[in-house]
Amino acid sequence: MEIPMSVVQLYPQELGDAMDRKPVWPRPVAVCVLRRGDQIFVFEGYDSTKDEVFYRPLGGTIEFGEYGHEAAQREILEEIDERVVDLRFVGVCENMFGYQGRRGHEIVLVYEGDFEDESMYERETVFGREEDGSSFKALWKPIADFQDGKVPLYPDGLLALITR
């Protein structure tokens, strides 16, 4: 059965892998920067094709009909079972990148917020779970670690937004 092109254009992320097509537009994403003094809460990722450890604030895809701040709150609740409150819009990053050998393009809405449970600020490491069942480690990392460019912080442009 051939899938009509109009369906591919409307739902490229869902059909892209199955049909071996590139998405036709950037993925909308929301992330939440959580601060503890001069540190931010980030997850630690690894790209095996680049042999690179990188860091990124928690968040994820904005679903249709969902506001960016709602997506950031939902994703963090799903990933680490913690609520974030008092979200404030910081700015937007456009992120074109490669990950595990595949190209990606995101428009990222960046928010700052606070953990509802203040004991989260005392924890050094938290383990979370992605939708696909894989686990990840999130931790507090000094902003200064990212400023020399040796430790990657994604999305591109985020560091400038949160340090201006």
SERO-780266 format. One record per residue: x, y, z of N, C-alpha, C in turn; chain; residue in three letters. Coordinates in Angstrom, 2 decimals, decimal comma, always signed. Each point is the difference from the previous one (the first is absolute). Layout:
REM residues N
       n.x       n.y       n.z      ca.x      ca.y      ca.z       c.x       c.y       c.z   chain   resn
         X         Y         Z         X         Y         Z         X         Y         Z       A    ala
...
This chain:
REM residues 164
       n.x       n.y       n.z      ca.x      ca.y      ca.z       c.x       c.y       c.z   chain   resn
     +0,84     -1,18     +0,00     -0,84     +1,18     +0,00     +0,88     +1,23     +0,00       A    met
     -0,27     +0,90     -0,89     +0,77     +1,24     -0,08     -0,65     +1,03     +0,91       A    glu
     +0,81     +0,72     +0,77     -0,50     +1,04     +0,90     -0,02     +1,31     -0,76       A    ile
     -1,16     +0,69     -0,03     -0,09     +1,26     -0,74     +1,01     +1,02     +0,52       A    pro
     +0,57     +0,79     -0,90     +0,99     +1,01     +0,36     -0,56     +0,99     +1,01       A    met
     -1,30     +0,31     -0,06     -0,58     +0,94     +0,96     +0,13     -0,53     +1,43       A    ser
     -0,11     -1,30     +0,19     +0,16     -0,60     +1,32     +1,46     +0,10     +0,44       A    val
     +0,92     -0,24     -0,92     +1,43     +0,09     +0,32     +0,34     +1,43     +0,43       A    val
     -0,57     +0,99     -0,68     +0,29     +1,39     +0,34     -0,61     +0,38     +1,34       A    gln
     -1,15     -0,54     +0,35     -0,64     +0,33     +1,26     +0,64     -0,70     +1,19       A    leu
     +0,48     -1,22     -0,20     +0,52     -0,81     +1,10     +1,39     -0,55     -0,31       A    tyr
     +0,98     +0,87     -0,29     +1,30     -0,52     -0,43     +0,76     -0,74     +1,10       A    pro
     -0,09     +0,44     +1,26     +0,75     -0,68     +1,05     -0,50     -1,43     +0,17       A    gln
     -1,31     -0,18     -0,01     -0,56     -1,33     +0,19     +0,31     -0,92     -1,18       A    glu
     +0,01     +0,54     -1,21     +0,20     -0,82     -1,19     +1,44     +0,02     -0,50       A    leu
     +0,79     +0,96     +0,48     +1,35     +0,20     -0,53     +0,86     -1,24     +0,10       A    gly
     +0,08     -0,64     +1,18     +0,84     -1,18     +0,16     -0,54     -1,16     -0,83       A    asp
     -1,29     -0,21     +0,08     -0,59     -1,14     -0,69     +0,14     +0,11     -1,51       A    ala
     -0,02     +1,20     -0,51     +0,07     +0,19     -1,44     +1,39     +0,42     -0,45       A    met
     +0,94     +0,09     +0,93     +1,36     +0,41     -0,33     +0,04     +1,37     -0,65       A    asp
     -0,83     +0,91     +0,47     -0,02     +1,36     -0,51     +0,51     +0,93     +1,08       A    arg
     +0,51     +1,14     -0,43     +0,40     +1,03     +0,95     -1,25     +0,76     +0,43       A    lys
     -0,07     +0,44     +1,27     -1,12     +0,87     +0,39     +0,00     +1,25     -0,86       A    pro
     -1,19     +0,53     -0,26     -0,09     +1,17     -0,88     -0,01     +1,31     +0,76       A    val
     +0,02     -0,06     +1,34     +0,08     +1,23     +0,78     +0,69     -0,27     +1,32       A    trp
     +0,45     +1,07     +0,67     +0,67     -0,18     +1,30     -0,96     -0,52     +1,06       A    pro
     +0,55     -0,70     +0,95     -0,79     -0,53     +1,13     -0,13     +1,09     +1,06       A    arg
     -1,22     +0,28     +0,48     -0,17     +0,99     +1,08     +0,32     -0,64     +1,35       A    pro
     +0,85     +0,64     +0,78     +0,48     -0,54     +1,26     -0,09     +1,08     +1,07       A    val
     -0,23     -0,41     +1,25     +0,07     +0,90     +1,15     +0,91     -0,62     +1,04       A    ala
     +0,90     +0,81     +0,57     +0,88     -0,45     +1,08     -0,15     +0,95     +1,18       A    val
     +0,36     -0,50     +1,18     -0,09     +0,80     +1,20     +1,37     +0,04     +0,68       A    cys
     +0,52     +1,20     +0,16     +1,26     +0,20     +0,72     -0,34     +0,17     +1,48       A    val
     +0,57     -0,87     +0,81     -0,18     +0,04     +1,45     +1,34     +0,36     +0,61       A    leu
     +0,03     +0,99     +0,89     +1,26     +0,50     +0,54     +0,15     -0,32     +1,49       A    arg
     +1,25     -0,23     +0,38     +0,39     -0,13     +1,40     +1,29     +0,80     +0,12       A    arg
     -0,12     +1,26     +0,42     +1,16     +0,87     +0,03     +0,57     +0,17     -1,39       A    gly
     +1,28     -0,33     -0,18     +0,65     +0,13     -1,31     -0,04     -1,31     -0,79       A    asp
     -0,91     -0,89     +0,35     -0,14     -1,29     -0,69     -1,35     -0,10     -0,67       A    gln
     -0,06     -0,85     -1,04     -1,28     -0,31     -0,64     -0,19     -1,51     +0,01       A    ile
     -1,27     -0,41     -0,03     -0,36     -1,42     +0,03     -0,13     -0,47     -1,45       A    phe
     +0,83     -0,98     -0,37     +0,06     -0,48     -1,38     +0,07     -1,52     -0,04       A    val
     -0,39     -0,57     -1,12     +0,24     -1,43     -0,15     +1,28     -0,19     -0,79       A    phe
     +0,65     -1,12     +0,26     +1,25     -0,33     -0,66     -0,30     -0,96     -1,13       A    glu
     +0,38     +0,38     -1,20     -0,21     -0,85     -1,16     +1,32     -0,42     -0,62       A    gly
     -0,08     -0,97     -0,88     +1,20     -0,48     -0,68     -0,33     -0,29     -1,45       A    tyr
     +0,81     +0,54     -0,91     -0,14     -0,26     -1,42     +1,16     -0,90     -0,41       A    asp
     -0,31     -1,26     -0,29     +1,06     -0,97     -0,30     +0,68     +0,27     -1,34       A    ser
     -0,70     +0,63     -0,95     +0,63     +0,28     -1,28     +1,05     +1,10     +0,12       A    thr
     -0,16     +0,91     +0,95     +0,98     +1,07     +0,23     +0,91     -0,32     +1,18       A    lys
     -0,32     -1,06     +0,75     +0,67     -0,31     +1,26     -0,01     +1,24     +0,89       A    asp
     -1,21     +0,55     +0,19     -0,16     +1,26     +0,72     -1,01     -0,12     +1,13       A    glu
     +0,42     +0,42     +1,19     -0,91     +0,17     +1,12     -0,50     +1,44     -0,07       A    val
     -1,31     +0,19     +0,15     -0,58     +1,34     -0,08     -1,07     +0,14     +1,07       A    phe
     -0,47     +1,24     +0,19     -1,01     +0,30     +1,01     -1,10     +0,83     -0,61       A    tyr
     -1,19     -0,15     +0,56     -1,18     +0,71     -0,51     -1,02     +0,09     +1,12       A    arg
     -0,71     +1,13     +0,11     -1,08     +0,07     +0,99     -1,11     -0,99     -0,33       A    pro
     -0,77     -0,37     +0,98     -1,10     -0,92     -0,22     -1,14     +0,70     -0,74       A    leu
     -0,71     -0,77     -0,77     -1,13     +0,50     -0,78     -0,24     -0,95     -1,15       A    gly
     -0,74     +0,45     -1,00     -0,27     -0,86     -1,14     -0,97     +0,61     -0,98       A    gly
     -0,52     -0,84     -0,85     -0,86     +0,43     -1,10     -1,30     +0,63     +0,50       A    thr
     -0,35     +1,11     -0,62     -1,29     +0,65     +0,27     -1,04     -0,73     -0,86       A    ile
     -0,99     -0,56     +0,66     -1,04     -0,71     -0,73     -1,03     +0,97     -0,56       A    glu
     -0,70     -0,41     -1,06     -1,02     +0,85     -0,61     -1,04     +0,39     +1,05       A    phe
     -0,32     +1,30     +0,07     -0,99     +0,49     +0,95     +0,55     +0,28     +1,38       A    gly
     +1,30     -0,10     +0,17     +0,63     +0,19     +1,30     +0,89     +1,24     -0,06       A    glu
     -0,06     +0,82     +1,04     +0,90     +1,15     +0,09     +1,40     -0,48     +0,41       A    tyr
     +1,01     +0,80     -0,36     +1,37     -0,36     +0,30     +0,26     -0,26     +1,47       A    gly
     -0,50     +0,89     +0,87     +0,24     -0,19     +1,44     -0,67     -1,27     +0,51       A    his
     -1,15     -0,35     -0,58     -0,67     -1,24     +0,38     +0,82     -1,21     -0,43       A    glu
     +0,61     +0,07     -1,18     +0,83     -1,11     -0,48     +1,21     -0,21     +0,91       A    ala
     +0,65     +1,10     +0,39     +1,16     -0,11     +0,89     -0,41     -0,63     +1,32       A    ala
     -1,11     +0,45     +0,57     -0,48     -0,57     +1,27     -0,34     -1,48     -0,15       A    gln
     -0,71     -0,34     -1,06     -0,42     -1,39     -0,23     +1,20     -0,91     -0,20       A    arg
     +0,94     +0,44     -0,82     +1,18     -0,83     -0,28     +0,80     -0,28     +1,27       A    glu
     +0,20     +1,01     +0,83     +0,77     -0,20     +1,23     -0,75     -0,93     +0,95       A    ile
     -1,30     +0,16     +0,09     -0,80     -0,90     +0,83     +0,10     -1,43     -0,51       A    leu
     -0,09     -0,19     -1,32     +0,10     -1,34     -0,57     +1,39     -0,60     +0,18       A    glu
     +1,03     +0,81     -0,12     +1,37     -0,51     -0,01     +0,56     -0,26     +1,40       A    glu
     -0,25     +0,91     +0,95     +0,58     -0,19     +1,34     -1,03     +0,04     +1,12       A    ile
     -1,28     +0,05     -0,37     -1,09     -0,01     +0,98     +0,10     +1,15     +0,99       A    asp
     +0,36     +1,18     -0,51     +0,08     +1,21     +0,82     -0,74     +1,12     -0,71       A    glu
     -0,63     +0,84     +0,81     -0,73     +1,16     -0,54     +0,89     +1,23     +0,01       A    arg
     -0,13     +0,80     -1,07     +0,65     +1,30     -0,05     -1,08     +1,07     -0,05       A    val
     +0,27     +1,12     +0,66     -0,99     +1,06     +0,14     +0,63     +1,34     -0,36       A    val
     -0,85     +1,02     -0,08     +0,43     +1,38     -0,23     +0,87     +0,14     -1,25       A    asp
     -0,42     -0,64     -1,10     +0,79     +0,08     -1,22     -0,06     +1,41     -0,58       A    leu
     +1,18     +0,47     -0,43     +0,15     +1,32     -0,60     +0,69     -0,17     -1,35       A    arg
     -0,55     +0,63     -1,03     +0,56     -0,11     -1,34     +1,32     +0,77     -0,07       A    phe
     +1,04     -0,65     -0,55     +1,32     +0,62     -0,13     +0,29     +0,40     -1,43       A    val
     -0,30     -0,87     -0,95     +0,28     +0,28     -1,40     -0,12     -1,24     -0,86       A    gly
     +0,49     +0,13     -1,24     -0,11     -1,07     -0,98     +1,38     -0,29     -0,58       A    val
     +0,30     -1,28     -0,20     +1,22     -0,43     -0,68     -0,41     -0,81     -1,22       A    cys
     +0,71     +0,20     -1,09     -0,17     -0,89     -1,15     +1,21     -0,92     +0,00       A    glu
     -0,24     -1,28     -0,01     +1,05     -0,99     +0,19     +0,03     -0,96     -1,19       A    asn
     +1,06     +0,09     -0,81     +0,24     -0,98     -1,06     +1,20     -0,82     +0,44       A    met
     -0,16     -1,33     +0,01     +1,01     -0,83     +0,65     +0,06     -1,38     -0,64       A    phe
     +1,02     -0,74     +0,40     +0,10     -1,40     -0,35     +0,03     -0,79     +1,30       A    gly
     -0,73     -1,11     +0,04     -0,02     -0,86     +1,18     -0,11     -1,44     -0,46       A    tyr
     +0,93     -0,83     +0,43     +0,06     -1,42     -0,37     -0,05     -0,17     -1,52       A    gln
     +0,67     +0,91     -0,70     +0,10     -0,10     -1,44     -1,18     +0,52     -0,79       A    gly
     -1,00     +0,57     +0,68     -1,19     +0,53     -0,68     -0,08     +1,49     +0,20       A    arg
     -0,50     +0,70     -0,99     -0,16     +1,45     +0,09     -1,30     +0,34     +0,70       A    arg
     +0,02     +1,09     +0,75     -1,20     +0,48     +0,67     -0,10     +1,50     -0,10       A    gly
     -1,20     +0,51     +0,15     -0,26     +1,44     -0,04     -1,15     +0,27     +0,97       A    his
     +0,26     +0,86     +0,98     -0,99     +0,31     +1,03     -0,15     +1,51     +0,16       A    glu
     -1,19     +0,40     +0,33     -0,26     +1,35     +0,50     -0,29     -0,21     +1,47       A    ile
     +0,84     +0,56     +0,89     -0,05     -0,30     +1,43     -0,46     +1,22     +0,78       A    val
     -1,14     -0,15     +0,69     -0,47     +1,02     +0,92     +0,68     -0,26     +1,34       A    leu
     +0,66     +1,02     +0,54     +0,76     -0,14     +1,23     -0,73     +0,71     +1,13       A    val
     -0,20     -0,72     +1,09     -0,65     +0,53     +1,20     +0,95     -0,17     +1,17       A    tyr
     -0,17     +0,81     +1,01     +0,62     -0,24     +1,31     -1,13     -0,29     +0,95       A    glu
     +0,28     -0,84     +0,99     -1,03     -0,35     +0,97     +0,64     -0,50     +1,28       A    gly
     -0,84     -0,50     +0,87     +0,44     -0,48     +1,31     -0,61     -1,37     +0,26       A    asp
     +0,75     -0,83     +0,70     -0,57     -1,26     +0,46     -1,03     +0,30     +1,07       A    phe
     -1,15     -0,66     -0,06     -1,00     +0,13     +1,05     +0,52     -0,61     +1,31       A    glu
     +0,65     -1,14     -0,11     +0,57     -0,69     +1,15     +1,41     +0,55     +0,24       A    asp
     +0,15     +0,80     +1,04     +1,28     +0,66     +0,26     +1,12     -0,97     +0,34       A    glu
     -0,32     -1,24     +0,37     +1,06     -0,98     +0,28     +0,78     -0,36     -1,27       A    ser
     -0,55     +0,30     -1,19     +0,72     -0,26     -1,25     +1,29     +0,83     -0,08       A    met
     +0,02     +1,13     +0,67     +1,20     +0,84     -0,03     +1,12     -0,59     +0,85       A    tyr
     -0,31     -0,96     +0,84     +1,00     -0,66     +0,83     +0,55     -1,27     -0,64       A    glu
     -0,69     -0,51     -0,99     +0,43     -1,23     -0,67     +1,04     +0,33     -1,06       A    arg
     +1,06     -0,79     -0,05     +1,06     +0,25     -0,98     -0,31     -0,66     -1,34       A    glu
     -0,60     -1,19     +0,03     -0,27     -0,77     -1,20     -1,41     -0,58     +0,08       A    thr
     -0,67     -0,02     -1,13     -1,33     -0,58     -0,11     +0,01     -0,88     -1,25       A    val
     -0,61     -1,16     +0,08     -0,11     -0,86     -1,17     -1,42     +0,06     -0,54       A    phe
     -0,11     +0,17     -1,31     -1,29     +0,12     -0,64     -0,18     -1,04     -1,08       A    gly
     -1,18     +0,03     -0,60     -0,34     -0,99     -1,03     -0,64     +0,71     -1,18       A    arg
     +0,50     -0,33     -1,19     -0,57     +0,52     -1,24     -1,24     -0,79     -0,37       A    glu
     -0,74     +0,52     -0,96     -1,23     -0,66     -0,46     +0,28     -1,40     -0,54       A    glu
     +1,17     -0,18     -0,62     +0,33     -1,31     -0,57     +0,51     -1,00     +1,04       A    asp
     +0,05     +0,42     +1,28     +0,42     -0,89     +1,08     +1,46     +0,13     +0,37       A    gly
     +0,78     +0,70     -0,81     +1,42     +0,17     +0,33     +0,14     +0,96     +1,19       A    ser
     +1,07     -0,19     +0,76     +0,20     +0,85     +1,18     +1,08     +1,04     -0,28       A    ser
     +0,00     +1,05     +0,80     +1,00     +1,04     -0,11     +0,31     +0,55     +1,38       A    phe
     +1,14     +0,68     +0,07     +0,43     +0,63     +1,25     -0,13     +1,51     -0,16       A    lys
     -0,60     +0,65     +1,02     -0,07     +1,46     +0,04     +0,74     +0,47     +1,25       A    ala
     +0,63     +1,14     -0,12     +0,84     +0,48     +1,10     +0,13     +1,52     -0,05       A    leu
     +0,51     +0,56     +1,09     +0,30     +1,42     +0,07     +1,40     +0,21     -0,56       A    trp
     +0,13     +0,93     -0,93     +1,29     +0,26     -0,66     +0,25     +1,51     +0,03       A    lys
     +1,22     +0,41     +0,43     +0,32     +1,43     +0,00     -0,06     +0,60     -1,41       A    pro
     -0,61     +1,17     -0,12     -0,06     +0,68     -1,30     +1,40     +0,25     -0,53       A    ile
     +0,95     +0,27     +0,89     +1,38     +0,27     -0,41     +0,60     -1,17     -0,79       A    ala
     -0,45     -1,22     +0,25     +0,51     -1,16     -0,74     -0,27     +0,11     -1,50       A    asp
     -1,04     +0,72     -0,37     -0,39     +0,11     -1,41     +0,62     +1,21     -0,69       A    phe
     +0,53     +0,94     +0,77     +0,40     +1,28     -0,57     +1,27     -0,05     -0,83       A    gln
     +0,84     -0,99     +0,17     +1,22     -0,08     -0,83     -0,24     -0,81     -1,28       A    asp
     -1,20     -0,57     -0,15     -0,34     -0,74     -1,21     +0,47     -1,44     -0,01       A    gly
     +0,74     -0,43     +1,02     +0,49     -1,38     +0,03     -1,08     -0,99     +0,39       A    lys
     -0,97     +0,45     +0,81     -1,11     -0,85     +0,41     -1,24     +0,50     -0,74       A    val
     -0,55     -0,80     -0,93     -1,12     +0,46     -0,81     -1,31     +0,10     +0,80       A    pro
     -0,67     +1,13     -0,17     -1,35     +0,24     +0,54     -0,90     +0,26     -1,19       A    leu
     -1,03     -0,79     -0,13     -0,96     +0,16     -1,09     -1,35     +0,39     +0,55       A    tyr
     -0,83     +0,65     -0,78     +0,14     +0,35     -1,39     +1,00     +1,15     -0,21       A    pro
     +0,50     +0,10     -1,23     +0,89     +1,11     -0,34     -0,69     +1,31     +0,33       A    asp
     +0,74     +0,91     +0,58     -0,54     +1,32     +0,34     -0,56     +0,08     +1,41       A    gly
     -0,18     -1,15     +0,66     -0,57     +0,01     +1,35     +0,88     +0,74     +0,99       A    leu
     +1,30     -0,25     -0,04     +0,91     +0,63     +0,95     -0,10     +1,52     -0,07       A    leu
     -0,03     +0,54     -1,20     -0,12     +1,46     -0,16     -1,31     +0,51     +0,60       A    ala
     -1,07     -0,75     -0,18     -1,31     +0,42     +0,54     +0,00     +0,05     +1,52       A    leu
     +0,61     -0,99     +0,64     -0,11     -0,09     +1,46     +1,11     +0,75     +0,74       A    ile
     +0,97     +0,55     -0,73     +1,06     +0,75     +0,66     -0,02     +1,48     -0,35       A    thr
     -0,97     +0,46     -0,78     -0,03     +1,42     -0,38     -0,56     +0,86     +1,10       A    arg
